[in-house]
Amino acid sequence: MRWRPEGAATLAIIGASGRTGAALCRALLEAGRPFRPLVRNLARWRALNLPAAARPADLTQYDGLAQALEGASIIVSCAHARYTRCLLTAAPPWARLVLLGSTRRFSRWADEHGDGVRFGEETLLLSGRPGVMLHPTMIYGAQGEDNVQRLAALLEWLPAAPVPDGGRALVQPIHQDDLTRCILAAIDQVWTGPEALVVAGPRPVAYRDFLTAVARAAGLRPPPVVSLPGPLLRAMAPLSCLLPGLPRIRMAELRRLSEDKAFDVRPMRERLGVVGVPLEYGLARCFGTPLAVGRNRTQTGRVQAELHHAHHQSYR
């Protein structure tokens, strides 16, 4: 990886030691672009073994944060969107902002995470500051991620997959590499005012089909889907803490299984020039397995066409 000293670099990365932050820093290093990593835990940053000196920054401490951001003209925050007000207060007034939110802000189920994202988005939009808040869907494929990896471990343990409404609700996960490409594109975009933008995979799939794709990519037998009422599933969730070897199932996750998470990706494609890779291809990369899309020729052709489109957009 090529690394240049920070020098006059004006790109600051908040949350550089997290999964998305670290993926972004690796991409910037590969491109030879200087940046200033800001982290809360210096030991965690050092453990990444990336050739850049990080500065400590606590998003709840104005003075230290303002000092860490001094001179930055572009600020990327991979921290939770609930800290947007603190960030805007400490950031130089001329700085462009690229902030990470979450599509949890669209959930009908109120929780602290989603409420914090909604608050952060509203704060940015009312500020008038130039920048964007990117709302990714479920992120998979990052080093150490626990979305599809934890799901695969759960599928290996369960003889069947109990889900509400037969798993008909839609999901549209985005691969970490595609999210990184979106952030890089947003960094280079000239934002004249505040905006919010959803970033997602190329198309939604039913959750039952998502389970099948994860199982195949992990080398497992796709489990039969058993439809159970949502209240019954939530009542059973605490049992996951009692059974050894069973990954923990969070109550909030079960609630959101009953709602569609499908989004129009045309704004993402038109504003950022990014088309995500097909789910089957992204999962194959996650598990290091050959691309497996089943025996259906139409499905295979679709995946290959989507993959060609994604690669074409990446190098145009």
C-alpha positions in Angstrom: 0.0 0.0 0.0 1.2 3.5 -0.9 1.2 6.0 2.0 2.1 9.7 1.9 2.6 11.8 5.0 -0.4 13.8 6.0 1.2 17.1 5.2 -1.5 19.5 3.9 -4.1 16.7 3.8 -7.6 18.0 4.6 -9.5 14.8 4.6 -10.4 13.7 8.2 -11.9 10.2 8.9 -13.9 10.0 12.2 -14.3 6.4 13.4 -11.4 5.2 11.4 -10.9 2.1 13.5 -14.4 0.7 13.0 -15.3 -1.8 10.3 -16.5 0.7 7.7 -13.9 3.3 8.8 -11.0 0.8 8.5 -12.3 -0.4 5.0 -12.3 3.2 3.9 -8.8 3.9 5.2 -7.5 0.8 3.4 -9.1 2.1 0.1 -7.5 5.5 0.6 -4.1 4.0 1.2 -4.4 1.9 -1.9 -5.2 5.0 -3.9 -2.4 7.0 -2.3 -4.7 9.6 -0.9 -3.6 11.3 2.3 -6.0 11.4 5.2 -6.2 12.1 8.9 -7.6 9.2 11.0 -9.5 10.2 14.1 -10.3 7.5 16.7 -11.6 7.2 20.2 -9.4 4.1 21.0 -5.8 4.4 19.8 -5.0 0.8 20.8 -7.7 -0.4 18.5 -6.3 1.6 15.6 -2.8 0.3 16.2 -4.1 -3.2 16.1 -5.1 -2.6 12.4 -1.4 -2.2 11.5 -2.2 0.6 9.0 0.6 3.0 8.2 -1.0 6.2 9.5 -0.8 8.0 12.8 -4.2 8.5 14.3 -5.3 11.4 16.5 -7.6 10.8 19.5 -11.1 12.2 19.1 -14.1 11.9 21.4 -17.4 13.0 19.7 -18.8 14.1 23.1 -15.8 16.4 23.9 -16.1 19.6 21.9 -12.6 21.1 22.6 -10.7 17.9 21.7 -12.8 17.3 18.7 -12.5 20.8 17.3 -8.7 20.6 17.7 -8.6 17.2 15.9 -10.7 18.6 13.0 -8.8 21.8 12.7 -8.0 22.6 9.1 -10.1 19.8 7.6 -12.0 20.7 4.5 -13.7 17.3 4.0 -14.9 15.3 7.0 -16.1 11.7 6.8 -17.8 10.3 9.9 -18.3 6.6 10.2 -19.5 7.1 13.8 -23.2 6.9 14.7 -25.3 9.6 13.3 -26.6 10.6 16.8 -23.3 12.6 17.2 -24.1 14.8 14.2 -24.9 17.9 16.2 -21.6 17.6 18.2 -19.7 17.1 14.9 -21.3 20.1 13.2 -20.5 22.3 16.2 -16.8 21.3 16.2 -16.2 21.1 12.4 -14.7 24.1 10.5 -17.5 26.1 8.9 -16.1 25.5 5.4 -15.8 21.7 5.6 -17.9 19.4 3.4 -19.4 16.5 5.3 -20.0 12.8 4.4 -21.8 11.2 7.3 -23.1 7.6 7.8 -26.6 7.0 8.9 -28.7 3.9 8.4 -31.9 2.7 6.8 -33.0 2.0 10.3 -34.3 5.5 10.2 -37.2 4.2 8.0 -38.2 1.5 10.4 -41.7 1.7 12.0 -40.2 0.2 15.1 -38.9 2.9 17.4 -35.6 2.2 19.0 -32.6 4.2 20.2 -30.5 3.4 17.1 -33.1 4.5 14.6 -34.1 7.5 16.6 -30.5 8.6 16.7 -30.2 8.4 12.9 -33.4 10.4 12.4 -32.1 13.0 14.8 -28.8 13.2 13.0 -30.3 13.4 9.6 -32.7 16.2 10.7 -29.7 18.1 12.3 -27.7 17.9 9.0 -30.6 18.9 6.8 -31.5 21.9 9.0 -27.9 23.1 9.3 -27.6 24.1 5.7 -24.1 22.7 5.7 -22.8 21.2 2.4 -22.6 17.4 2.6 -24.6 14.2 2.6 -25.7 11.5 5.0 -25.5 8.1 3.4 -28.0 5.6 4.7 -26.7 2.1 4.0 -28.9 -1.0 4.3 -27.6 -4.1 6.0 -23.8 -4.1 5.5 -22.0 -7.4 4.8 -18.5 -8.4 3.8 -16.5 -6.3 6.1 -13.7 -7.8 8.1 -15.2 -9.0 11.4 -18.8 -8.3 10.4 -21.5 -10.3 12.3 -24.4 -10.1 9.9 -24.2 -12.9 7.3 -21.4 -14.7 9.3 -23.6 -14.9 12.4 -26.6 -15.9 10.2 -24.5 -18.7 8.7 -23.6 -19.9 12.1 -27.2 -19.9 13.1 -28.3 -21.8 10.0 -25.7 -24.4 10.7 -27.2 -25.0 14.1 -31.0 -24.8 13.2 -32.8 -27.7 11.4 -35.3 -25.1 10.0 -35.5 -21.4 9.8 -38.4 -19.9 11.8 -39.4 -16.5 10.3 -42.5 -14.3 10.4 -44.9 -14.5 7.4 -42.8 -17.2 5.7 -39.8 -14.8 5.1 -41.7 -12.8 2.5 -40.4 -9.4 3.7 -37.7 -7.8 1.4 -34.1 -7.1 2.2 -31.5 -5.4 0.1 -28.0 -5.8 1.7 -25.0 -3.8 0.5 -21.5 -5.2 0.3 -18.9 -3.3 2.3 -16.8 -2.8 -0.9 -19.8 -1.1 -2.5 -20.4 1.1 0.6 -16.7 2.1 0.5 -17.1 3.1 -3.2 -20.1 5.2 -2.3 -18.2 7.0 0.4 -15.2 7.6 -1.9 -17.6 9.0 -4.6 -19.3 11.2 -2.0 -15.9 12.6 -0.9 -15.3 13.7 -4.5 -18.8 15.1 -5.0 -19.3 18.8 -4.6 -22.3 19.1 -2.3 -23.9 22.6 -2.4 -26.2 21.9 0.5 -27.2 19.1 2.9 -28.7 15.9 1.4 -29.6 12.4 2.5 -29.1 9.4 0.2 -29.9 5.6 0.6 -27.2 3.2 -0.5 -28.2 -0.4 -1.0 -27.6 -3.6 -3.0 -28.7 -3.7 -6.7 -32.1 -5.3 -6.0 -34.3 -6.5 -3.1 -34.8 -10.1 -2.3 -37.3 -12.0 -0.1 -35.7 -12.8 3.3 -36.3 -16.5 2.7 -34.2 -16.2 -0.6 -31.6 -14.3 1.4 -31.4 -17.2 3.8 -31.0 -19.7 1.0 -28.2 -17.6 -0.7 -26.3 -17.3 2.6 -26.6 -21.0 3.3 -25.3 -21.9 -0.2 -22.4 -19.5 0.0 -21.4 -20.9 3.4 -21.6 -24.5 2.0 -24.7 -25.4 4.0 -27.9 -27.1 3.1 -30.6 -24.3 2.5 -32.9 -24.7 5.5 -36.7 -25.2 5.1 -38.5 -22.0 6.1 -41.1 -22.3 8.9 -43.6 -19.5 9.2 -44.2 -18.4 12.8 -46.1 -15.4 14.2 -43.8 -12.5 15.1 -44.9 -12.3 18.8 -44.0 -16.0 19.2 -40.6 -15.6 17.7 -39.9 -12.6 19.9 -41.0 -14.6 23.0 -38.5 -17.3 22.0 -35.5 -14.9 21.3 -34.2 -14.9 25.0 -33.6 -18.7 24.6 -30.7 -17.9 22.3 -28.7 -16.7 25.3 -29.2 -20.0 27.1 -28.2 -22.5 24.4 -24.4 -22.9 24.1 -23.0 -22.4 20.6 -26.2 -20.6 19.3 -25.5 -17.1 18.1 -27.4 -14.5 20.1 -30.7 -13.3 18.4 -31.6 -9.7 19.1 -35.2 -8.7 19.7 -34.9 -5.7 17.4 -33.8 -7.9 14.6 -36.8 -10.1 14.9 -39.2 -7.1 14.9 -37.6 -5.8 11.7 -38.0 -9.1 9.9 -41.7 -8.3 9.4 -41.1 -5.1 7.4 -39.8 -4.6 3.9 -36.4 -3.0 3.5 -36.5 -2.3 -0.3 -35.2 0.9 -1.8 -34.8 2.7 -5.1 -31.1 2.7 -6.0 -31.4 5.1 -9.0 -30.3 8.1 -6.9 -27.3 6.2 -5.7 -26.4 5.3 -9.2 -27.0 8.7 -10.7 -25.4 10.8 -7.9 -22.5 8.6 -7.0 -22.0 6.4 -10.1 -22.0 3.2 -8.0 -23.9 0.0 -8.9 -23.6 -2.7 -6.2 -22.5 -6.3 -6.9 -25.2 -9.0 -7.0 -25.9 -10.6 -3.6 -24.8 -14.0 -4.8 -21.4 -12.6 -5.9 -20.9 -10.6 -2.7 -21.7 -13.6 -0.5 -19.2 -15.8 -2.5 -16.5 -13.2 -1.8 -17.5 -13.2 1.9 -17.1 -16.9 2.4 -14.4 -17.5 -0.2 -16.5 -19.9 -2.2 -17.2 -20.3 -5.9 -20.2 -18.3 -7.2 -23.3 -20.5 -6.6 -26.6 -19.2 -8.0 -28.4 -22.5 -8.3 -29.4 -24.5 -11.3 -31.7 -21.9 -12.9 -30.2 -20.6 -16.1 -32.3 -17.4 -16.0 -31.0 -16.7 -12.4 -27.4 -17.4 -13.5 -27.7 -15.0 -16.5 -29.2 -12.3 -14.3 -26.4 -12.5 -11.8 -23.8 -12.4 -14.6 -25.5 -9.4 -16.2 -25.7 -7.5 -12.8 -22.0 -8.3 -12.2 -21.0 -7.0 -15.6 -23.0 -3.8 -15.0 -21.4 -3.3 -11.6 -17.9 -3.7 -13.0 -18.6 -1.5 -15.9 -19.8 1.3 -13.5 -16.7 0.8 -11.3 -14.2 1.5 -14.1 -16.1 3.9 -16.3 
